[in-house]
């Protein structure tokens, strides 16, 4: 059996969303829904996907899903992510630090900040109202 790594996702890789199949294709399994520590901000990148960045001030807790991904599948997932997204360490509310999807700061320039929604699903739901 291959080694797995915990991986936090905050956007289109989440269950039922546009790129979730990318996780399933490498054998990832859903572990839990949780939140980050209150140190992150979130932007909508043209309403296609979010970008989450850790900040020193003004951050909130962001909704994430934690998945167990076979270690060898991590590069495959990253290469399929939209430009400007990367893998870094994400701090979860329960104190764990796991790998997760983050955005490069330049990606967020001149984009809509959606931090106050607390997550991508909540923002997407607001668009349907």
C-alpha positions as CSV (number, residue, x, y, z in Angstrom):
1,X,0.0,0.0,0.0
2,X,1.3,3.4,-0.9
3,X,2.0,6.2,1.6
4,X,-0.6,8.9,1.7
5,X,-0.4,12.6,2.7
6,X,-3.1,14.8,4.1
7,X,-4.1,17.5,1.6
8,X,-6.4,20.5,2.3
9,X,-8.4,21.8,-0.6
10,X,-10.5,25.0,-0.6
11,X,-12.1,25.3,-4.0
12,X,-12.8,23.3,-7.2
13,X,-11.1,20.1,-5.9
14,X,-13.8,19.8,-3.2
15,X,-16.5,17.1,-3.4
16,X,-19.0,17.6,-6.2
17,X,-17.1,20.5,-7.8
18,X,-15.4,21.0,-11.2
19,X,-12.0,19.4,-10.5
20,X,-12.9,16.8,-7.8
21,X,-12.4,14.1,-10.4
22,X,-8.7,14.9,-10.4
23,X,-8.5,13.8,-6.7
24,X,-10.5,10.7,-7.3
25,X,-8.4,9.7,-10.4
26,X,-5.2,9.4,-8.3
27,X,-7.0,7.4,-5.6
28,X,-7.5,10.1,-3.0
29,X,-10.1,9.5,-0.3
30,X,-12.1,12.2,1.6
31,X,-11.3,12.5,5.3
32,X,-13.1,15.5,6.7
33,X,-14.6,19.0,6.4
34,X,-12.8,21.5,8.7
35,X,-11.5,25.0,8.7
36,X,-8.1,26.7,8.8
37,X,-6.8,28.8,11.6
38,X,-7.9,32.4,11.3
39,X,-4.9,33.4,9.2
40,X,-6.1,33.2,5.7
41,X,-7.8,35.4,3.0
42,X,-9.6,34.2,-0.1
43,X,-10.1,35.7,-3.6
44,X,-12.3,34.7,-6.5
45,X,-10.2,34.2,-9.7
46,X,-12.8,35.3,-12.3
47,X,-15.4,33.2,-10.5
48,X,-13.7,30.1,-11.8
49,X,-11.8,29.1,-8.7
50,X,-10.5,30.6,-5.5
51,X,-7.0,31.5,-4.3
52,X,-6.2,31.3,-0.6
53,X,-3.3,33.1,1.0
54,X,-2.0,33.1,4.5
55,X,-1.6,36.6,6.0
56,X,-0.1,38.1,9.1
57,X,-3.2,40.3,9.8
58,X,-6.8,40.4,8.9
59,X,-7.2,36.7,8.3
60,X,-10.2,34.4,9.0
61,X,-10.9,30.7,9.1
62,X,-11.6,29.3,5.7
63,X,-13.7,26.1,5.0
64,X,-11.6,23.3,3.6
65,X,-11.8,19.6,3.0
66,X,-9.0,17.3,4.0
67,X,-8.2,14.4,1.7
68,X,-5.7,11.5,1.9
69,X,-3.8,11.4,-1.3
70,X,-1.2,8.8,-2.4
71,X,2.1,10.6,-2.2
72,X,2.9,9.8,-5.9
73,X,-0.4,11.4,-7.0
74,X,0.4,14.8,-5.5
75,X,2.5,16.0,-8.5
76,X,-0.3,14.9,-10.8
77,X,-2.8,17.0,-8.9
78,X,-0.6,20.1,-8.8
79,X,0.1,19.9,-12.6
80,X,-3.7,19.9,-13.2
81,X,-4.4,22.9,-11.1
82,X,-5.0,26.3,-12.7
83,X,-2.0,28.6,-13.2
84,X,-1.0,30.5,-10.1
85,X,-2.1,27.8,-7.6
86,X,0.6,25.9,-5.7
87,X,1.1,23.5,-2.8
88,X,2.1,24.8,0.6
89,X,1.6,24.1,4.3
90,X,-1.9,24.9,5.6
91,X,-2.6,25.3,9.3
92,X,-5.9,23.7,10.3
93,X,-8.2,24.8,13.2
94,X,-7.3,21.6,15.2
95,X,-3.6,22.5,15.2
96,X,-2.5,20.2,12.4
97,X,-0.3,21.5,9.6
98,X,-1.0,19.7,6.3
99,X,-0.2,20.2,2.6
100,X,-2.8,22.2,0.8
101,X,-3.7,24.4,-2.2
102,X,-2.6,28.0,-1.9
103,X,-2.5,30.9,-4.4
104,X,0.4,33.0,-5.4
105,X,-0.1,36.6,-4.2
106,X,0.2,38.0,-7.8
107,X,-2.8,35.8,-8.8
108,X,-5.0,37.8,-6.5
109,X,-4.0,41.3,-7.7
110,X,-7.1,43.1,-9.0
111,X,-9.4,40.2,-8.2
112,X,-12.5,40.1,-6.0
113,X,-11.7,39.4,-2.4
114,X,-14.3,36.9,-0.9
115,X,-12.7,36.3,2.5
116,X,-15.9,37.4,4.3
117,X,-17.8,34.4,2.9
118,X,-15.5,32.0,4.7
119,X,-15.2,29.6,1.8
120,X,-15.6,28.9,-1.8
121,X,-18.9,27.0,-1.5
122,X,-20.5,29.9,0.5
123,X,-19.3,32.4,-2.2
124,X,-20.6,30.2,-5.0
125,X,-24.0,29.9,-3.2
126,X,-24.2,33.7,-3.0
127,X,-24.0,33.9,-6.8
128,X,-27.1,31.8,-7.1
129,X,-29.3,34.1,-5.0
